[in-house]
Amino acid sequence: MAKEDSIKLEGKVVDVLPNAMFRVKLDNMENPITGVISGKMRQHNIKILLGDRVEVDFSPYDLTRGRITRRK
């Protein structure tokens, strides 16, 4: 599996957790998932707040954890 084989979905941040982790409610799933800020977002100091719309990348192997790659 290559890096390009990730799944991208959009959702809304519903909870802020410690260590730059967030609980994200996806548009097409009823259970929230755990999202971590990607390295480039940390590097450029992009803040994510409660209620923000975000884009999340998933590995096909684990759909309960994802990487937040974009704030919309």
CORGIPE-V709408 format. One record per pair of residues at least 6 apart in sequence whose ideal C-beta (glycine too) atoms are under 8 Angstrom apart, sorted by sequence separation. I is the first residue (numbers start at 1). J is the second residue. D is the distance in Angstrom with one decimal. If there is no record, write none. Layout:
I,J,D / I,J,D
This chain:
16,22,5.9 / 17,23,6.4 / 26,32,7.7 / 48,54,6.5 / 15,22,6.7 / 16,23,7.9 / 25,32,4.7 / 26,33,6.4 / 41,48,7.7 / 58,65,7.8 / 15,23,3.6 / 24,32,6.0 / 58,66,4.7 / 13,22,5.0 / 14,23,5.3 / 23,32,4.6 / 24,33,5.5 / 37,46,7.8 / 57,66,5.9 / 58,67,7.9 / 13,23,7.3 / 14,24,6.9 / 23,33,7.5 / 24,34,7.6 / 56,66,3.9 / 57,67,4.7 / 13,24,5.7 / 14,25,4.8 / 23,34,6.3 / 24,35,4.5 / 37,48,6.6 / 56,67,6.8 / 12,24,6.9 / 22,34,7.5 / 23,35,7.5 / 56,68,5.7 / 57,69,5.2 / 11,24,4.3 / 12,25,5.3 / 21,34,6.0 / 22,35,4.8 / 55,68,7.3 / 56,69,7.1 / 11,25,5.5 / 21,35,6.9 / 22,36,7.8 / 54,68,4.9 / 55,69,5.5 / 11,26,4.0 / 21,36,5.5 / 22,37,7.7 / 55,70,4.0 / 10,26,7.3 / 11,27,6.0 / 20,36,6.4 / 54,70,6.6 / 9,26,5.2 / 10,27,5.7 / 15,32,7.3 / 17,34,7.4 / 20,37,4.6 / 54,71,5.6 / 55,72,6.6 / 9,27,7.0 / 14,32,5.8 / 53,71,7.5 / 54,72,6.7 / 9,28,6.9 / 35,54,6.9 / 38,57,7.7 / 52,71,5.6 / 53,72,4.3 / 48,68,6.7 / 52,72,7.6 / 35,56,5.3 / 11,33,7.6 / 13,35,7.8 / 20,42,6.8 / 33,56,7.2 / 48,71,5.8 / 11,35,7.9 / 46,71,6.0 / 22,48,6.3 / 41,68,6.8 / 41,69,7.3 / 36,65,7.3 / 38,67,4.9 / 40,69,7.8 / 24,54,6.3 / 26,56,7.1 / 33,63,7.3 / 34,64,6.7 / 35,65,7.5 / 36,66,7.6 / 37,67,7.9 / 38,68,6.1 / 41,71,7.5 / 33,64,5.5 / 34,65,5.1 / 35,66,5.0 / 36,67,5.8 / 37,68,5.3 / 38,69,5.0 / 22,54,7.7 / 24,56,5.9 / 33,65,6.6 / 34,66,7.5 / 35,67,7.0 / 36,68,6.7 / 16,49,7.9 / 33,66,5.8 / 35,68,4.5 / 16,50,5.8 / 13,48,6.1 / 15,50,7.5 / 13,49,7.1 / 14,50,7.5 / 13,50,5.7 / 13,51,6.3 / 12,51,6.7 / 13,52,5.0 / 12,52,7.3 / 12,53,5.8 / 13,54,6.1 / 11,53,7.5 / 12,54,7.5 / 24,66,7.2 / 10,53,6.4 / 11,54,6.2 / 10,54,7.1 / 24,68,7.3 / 10,55,5.5 / 11,56,6.0 / 9,55,7.5 / 10,56,7.4 / 22,68,6.7 / 8,55,6.0 / 9,56,5.5 / 8,56,7.2 / 8,57,5.6 / 9,58,6.9 / 7,57,7.1 / 8,58,7.7 / 6,57,4.5 / 7,58,4.3 / 6,58,6.1 / 7,59,7.8 / 6,59,6.3 / 7,60,6.3 / 6,60,7.6 / 5,60,6.5 / 7,63,7.6 / 9,66,7.8 / 1,59,7.9 / 1,60,7.0 / 8,69,7.7 / 10,72,7.2
